[in-house]
Amino acid sequence: MKLGLVLAGVLRNQIDYAELCTWAAVHGYGSIDIPTDRDDGADIARKAGLEPAAISGGPSLFTADPGEREKNVAAVIARVDQAAKQGIPFVQIGHSRVASSDSVPWGAPDADTLAAAKAGLTPVCAHAERLGIKLVMENYAAAGRNFATTPANWRALFEAVPSPALGLCFDPSHLVFLGVDWLRALREFGSRVYYAHAKDTELNPEALYQHGILARDYGRIPSSLGPNAQGWWRFTLPGFGTVDWGRYTSALREVGFDGVLAVEHEDDAWGWRSDVPRTLVGLEVTQRFLRPYLD
């Protein structure tokens, strides 16, 4: 497996991309995601000695409105073409649950969501298959707005859209706070895991006891603020949460995964939102922590 970097937080907009690529290569990373607004992004990565990993796919394909769907399908197909031109193997596609025009669109029935997903995904998957590009969905819950976040929904979606071009960007951190057994999920859907993220989740049992799973601002309050903080979970860098990284990397190998394990830095304790120097120190710590699991 190759250690990669996701363009999150300050890495996306507060550090020059070419400088980031050079830094990543020097500090033990072998792959990096590519910004959508640079036609030379993959070339820059390769010149630094990095393998291009994924590029964002644009708007959601899970829409019931035919006009909006047609526009979104065209936009994602254009992004697939961009990936193929630059030699980027993965396109991260959106899976927002917008199958209804209600004020809470993600409350649409699953059958409606799946019908909309099938209509939007089918032409894009066919195009991606022809070009040898994989479409990946990160299991990010987005407070219920995203659909492809749990085993039941993955199962239904892959049945509705069986194209081999469609797969997962597997991230155990989201499954931790959802209460889903990430190891079992990885083993069940391993053949559909094309790309993997390295991110962890810390749980705060006291905050969970005091405020429950619907606590305001959950996941945004560092546990260092003490027991009165209402957040009962937060994202961390690998090694600072609950994921067993030996079991995770072993299970990835067990299901035949030998691709990019990309660090997605969203750890407030390590400055991902605004502190470039601290973010980079955190990524150095992460590389040293993960290296024994990858060698």
C-alpha positions as CSV (number, residue, x, y, z in Angstrom):
1,M,0.0,0.0,0.0
2,K,1.1,3.5,-0.7
3,L,0.6,6.4,1.8
4,G,-1.3,9.3,0.3
5,L,-2.7,12.8,1.2
6,V,-6.2,14.2,0.9
7,L,-6.5,17.9,0.2
8,A,-8.4,18.8,3.3
9,G,-8.4,22.1,5.3
10,V,-5.3,24.2,4.9
11,L,-3.8,21.7,2.4
12,R,-6.6,22.7,0.0
13,N,-6.3,26.5,0.2
14,Q,-3.5,27.8,2.4
15,I,-0.4,26.1,0.9
16,D,0.9,26.1,-2.7
17,Y,0.1,22.8,-4.3
18,A,3.6,22.3,-5.8
19,E,5.2,23.1,-2.5
20,L,2.8,20.6,-0.8
21,C,3.8,17.9,-3.3
22,T,7.5,18.5,-2.7
23,W,6.9,18.5,1.1
24,A,4.9,15.2,0.9
25,A,7.5,13.4,-1.1
26,V,10.3,14.4,1.3
27,H,8.2,13.3,4.3
28,G,7.4,9.8,3.3
29,Y,4.2,10.2,1.3
30,G,3.8,8.5,-2.1
31,S,0.5,9.8,-3.4
32,I,-1.7,12.8,-3.4
33,D,-5.2,13.9,-4.5
34,I,-5.3,16.3,-7.4
35,P,-7.1,19.8,-7.3
36,T,-9.9,20.1,-9.8
37,D,-8.8,23.6,-10.9
38,R,-5.4,22.7,-12.2
39,D,-4.9,20.9,-15.5
40,D,-1.3,20.4,-14.5
41,G,-2.0,19.0,-11.1
42,A,-1.1,15.4,-12.0
43,D,2.1,16.5,-13.7
44,I,3.1,18.5,-10.7
45,A,2.6,15.5,-8.4
46,R,4.6,13.2,-10.7
47,K,7.5,15.6,-10.9
48,A,7.6,15.6,-7.2
49,G,7.7,11.8,-7.2
50,L,4.1,11.3,-6.1
51,E,1.4,9.1,-7.7
52,P,-1.9,11.0,-8.6
53,A,-4.7,9.5,-6.6
54,A,-8.2,11.0,-6.8
55,I,-10.0,14.1,-8.0
56,S,-13.4,15.5,-6.9
57,G,-16.3,14.5,-9.2
58,G,-18.5,17.6,-8.9
59,P,-22.2,17.8,-8.2
60,S,-24.4,15.0,-6.9
61,L,-25.9,12.5,-9.3
62,F,-28.7,11.6,-6.8
63,T,-31.3,14.1,-8.0
64,A,-34.9,13.5,-9.0
65,D,-35.2,16.6,-11.3
66,P,-34.5,15.5,-14.9
67,G,-33.1,18.9,-15.9
68,E,-30.7,19.1,-13.0
69,R,-29.8,15.5,-13.4
70,E,-28.8,16.0,-17.1
71,K,-26.7,19.0,-16.1
72,N,-25.0,17.1,-13.3
73,V,-24.3,14.0,-15.4
74,A,-22.6,16.1,-18.0
75,A,-20.5,17.8,-15.3
76,V,-19.4,14.6,-13.8
77,I,-18.7,13.0,-17.2
78,A,-16.5,16.0,-18.0
79,R,-14.6,15.4,-14.7
80,V,-14.1,11.7,-15.7
81,D,-12.6,12.9,-19.0
82,Q,-10.4,15.3,-17.0
83,A,-9.2,12.4,-14.8
84,A,-8.5,10.2,-17.8
85,K,-6.6,12.9,-19.6
86,Q,-4.3,13.4,-16.5
87,G,-4.0,9.7,-15.7
88,I,-5.9,10.0,-12.4
89,P,-7.5,6.7,-11.5
90,F,-10.3,7.7,-9.2
91,V,-13.1,10.3,-9.3
92,Q,-14.8,11.1,-6.0
93,I,-18.5,11.4,-6.7
94,G,-21.1,13.0,-4.5
95,H,-24.0,11.1,-3.2
96,S,-26.2,13.7,-1.5
97,R,-29.7,12.5,-0.9
98,V,-31.6,15.0,-3.0
99,A,-34.3,12.8,-4.4
100,S,-37.1,14.9,-3.1
101,S,-38.1,18.6,-3.2
102,D,-39.2,18.6,0.4
103,S,-37.6,21.0,2.9
104,V,-35.7,18.1,4.2
105,P,-34.7,16.4,0.9
106,W,-32.8,13.6,2.5
107,G,-36.0,12.3,4.1
108,A,-37.1,10.9,0.7
109,P,-37.9,7.1,0.7
110,D,-34.9,4.9,-0.1
111,A,-36.7,3.6,-3.2
112,D,-36.9,7.2,-4.6
113,T,-33.3,7.9,-3.8
114,L,-32.2,4.6,-5.5
115,A,-34.3,5.4,-8.6
116,A,-32.7,8.8,-8.8
117,A,-29.2,7.4,-8.2
118,K,-29.7,4.7,-10.9
119,A,-30.8,7.3,-13.4
120,G,-27.8,9.6,-12.7
121,L,-25.1,7.0,-12.1
122,T,-25.8,4.6,-15.0
123,P,-24.5,6.9,-17.9
124,V,-21.6,8.1,-15.8
125,C,-20.5,4.6,-14.9
126,A,-20.8,3.4,-18.5
127,H,-18.5,6.3,-19.6
128,A,-16.1,5.6,-16.7
129,E,-15.9,1.9,-17.7
130,R,-14.9,2.8,-21.2
131,L,-12.1,5.0,-20.0
132,G,-10.9,2.7,-17.2
133,I,-11.8,5.2,-14.4
134,K,-13.2,4.2,-11.0
135,L,-15.9,6.2,-9.4
136,V,-15.6,6.2,-5.6
137,M,-18.0,7.4,-2.9
138,E,-16.7,8.3,0.6
139,N,-19.0,7.0,3.3
140,Y,-19.3,10.5,4.8
141,A,-22.7,10.8,6.5
142,A,-23.1,14.6,6.2
143,A,-25.7,14.5,9.1
144,G,-27.9,12.3,7.0
145,R,-27.7,14.1,3.7
146,N,-25.4,11.5,2.0
147,F,-26.8,8.1,1.1
148,A,-23.9,5.7,0.5
149,T,-22.8,5.6,4.1
150,T,-23.9,2.2,5.6
151,P,-23.8,-1.4,4.6
152,A,-27.6,-1.6,3.9
153,N,-27.4,1.4,1.5
154,W,-24.2,0.1,-0.2
155,R,-25.9,-3.2,-0.8
156,A,-29.0,-1.6,-2.3
157,L,-27.0,0.8,-4.4
158,F,-24.6,-1.8,-5.9
159,E,-27.7,-3.9,-6.7
160,A,-29.3,-1.0,-8.5
161,V,-26.1,0.1,-10.2
162,P,-23.9,-3.1,-10.6
163,S,-21.3,-1.4,-12.8
164,P,-17.7,-2.4,-11.7
165,A,-16.7,1.2,-12.2
166,L,-18.7,2.2,-9.0
167,G,-17.0,1.6,-5.7
168,L,-16.1,2.9,-2.3
169,C,-13.6,5.3,-0.8
170,F,-13.6,3.5,2.5
171,D,-13.2,5.6,5.7
172,P,-13.5,3.8,9.1
173,S,-13.7,7.1,11.0
174,H,-17.3,7.8,9.9
175,L,-18.5,4.3,10.7
176,V,-17.1,4.6,14.2
177,F,-19.5,7.4,15.3
178,L,-22.4,5.8,13.3
179,G,-22.0,2.7,15.4
180,V,-21.3,0.5,12.4
181,D,-18.7,-2.3,12.7
182,W,-16.1,-1.0,10.2
183,L,-14.1,-4.2,10.2
184,R,-17.1,-6.3,9.2
185,A,-18.1,-3.7,6.6
186,L,-14.7,-3.7,5.1
187,R,-14.7,-7.5,4.8
188,E,-18.2,-7.6,3.3
189,F,-17.6,-4.9,0.7
190,G,-13.8,-5.4,0.2
191,S,-14.2,-6.1,-3.5
192,R,-15.8,-2.6,-3.9
193,V,-13.1,-0.8,-1.9
194,Y,-11.0,1.0,-4.6
195,Y,-9.6,3.8,-2.5
196,A,-9.1,4.1,1.3
197,H,-8.8,7.0,3.8
198,A,-6.8,7.1,6.9
199,K,-8.6,9.0,9.6
200,D,-9.6,8.2,13.2
201,T,-12.4,9.1,15.6
202,E,-12.1,9.8,19.3
203,L,-15.2,9.0,21.4
204,N,-16.0,10.9,24.6
205,P,-18.1,8.6,26.8
206,E,-18.8,11.2,29.4
207,A,-20.2,13.7,26.9
208,L,-22.2,10.9,25.3
209,Y,-23.7,10.0,28.7
210,Q,-24.5,13.6,29.5
211,H,-25.8,14.8,26.2
212,G,-26.6,11.7,24.0
213,I,-26.0,11.1,20.4
214,L,-27.9,14.2,19.2
215,A,-25.8,16.6,21.2
216,R,-25.4,20.0,19.6
217,D,-22.1,20.6,17.7
218,Y,-21.2,16.9,18.0
219,G,-17.8,16.2,16.4
220,R,-16.7,19.8,16.5
221,I,-15.6,20.3,20.1
222,P,-12.2,18.9,21.1
223,S,-12.3,16.7,24.2
224,S,-9.6,18.9,25.8
225,L,-12.4,21.4,26.6
226,G,-13.6,19.1,29.3
227,P,-16.7,17.2,30.3
228,N,-19.0,20.2,29.9
229,A,-18.3,20.2,26.1
230,Q,-21.3,18.7,24.2
231,G,-19.4,17.0,21.5
232,W,-19.2,13.2,22.1
233,W,-16.9,12.4,19.1
234,R,-14.4,14.1,17.0
235,F,-12.2,13.2,14.0
236,T,-8.5,12.7,14.8
237,L,-5.3,11.8,13.0
238,P,-4.6,8.0,12.9
239,G,-3.5,6.7,16.3
240,F,-5.4,9.2,18.4
241,G,-8.8,7.6,18.2
242,T,-10.4,4.2,18.4
243,V,-9.5,2.5,15.1
244,D,-7.2,-0.5,15.4
245,W,-4.7,0.3,12.6
246,G,-3.1,-3.1,12.6
247,R,-6.5,-4.7,12.0
248,Y,-7.5,-2.1,9.5
249,T,-4.4,-2.4,7.3
250,S,-4.4,-6.2,7.7
251,A,-8.1,-6.4,6.6
252,L,-7.4,-4.2,3.6
253,R,-4.7,-6.7,2.5
254,E,-7.1,-9.5,3.4
255,V,-9.7,-8.2,0.9
256,G,-7.0,-7.8,-1.8
257,F,-6.5,-4.0,-1.5
258,D,-3.1,-2.8,-2.5
259,G,-3.8,0.8,-3.5
260,V,-3.6,4.2,-1.8
261,L,-4.3,4.7,1.9
262,A,-4.7,8.5,2.0
263,V,-4.5,10.5,5.2
264,E,-7.4,12.8,5.6
265,H,-6.4,15.4,8.2
266,E,-9.4,16.8,10.0
267,D,-8.0,16.9,13.5
268,D,-8.6,20.2,15.4
269,A,-5.9,19.3,17.9
270,W,-3.4,19.5,15.0
271,G,-4.5,22.7,13.3
272,W,-6.1,21.4,10.1
273,R,-8.4,24.4,9.7
274,S,-6.0,27.3,9.9
275,D,-2.5,26.4,11.2
276,V,-0.2,25.3,8.3
277,P,2.9,24.5,10.4
278,R,1.0,22.5,13.0
279,T,-0.9,20.7,10.3
280,L,2.4,19.6,8.6
281,V,3.8,18.5,12.0
282,G,0.7,16.4,12.5
283,L,1.2,14.8,9.1
284,E,4.8,14.0,9.9
285,V,3.6,12.3,13.1
286,T,1.0,10.4,11.1
287,Q,3.5,9.2,8.6
288,R,5.8,7.8,11.3
289,F,2.8,6.1,13.0
290,L,1.5,4.4,9.9
291,R,4.7,3.5,8.2
292,P,5.2,0.2,10.1
293,Y,1.7,-1.0,9.0
294,L,2.5,-0.3,5.4
295,D,6.1,-1.6,5.0
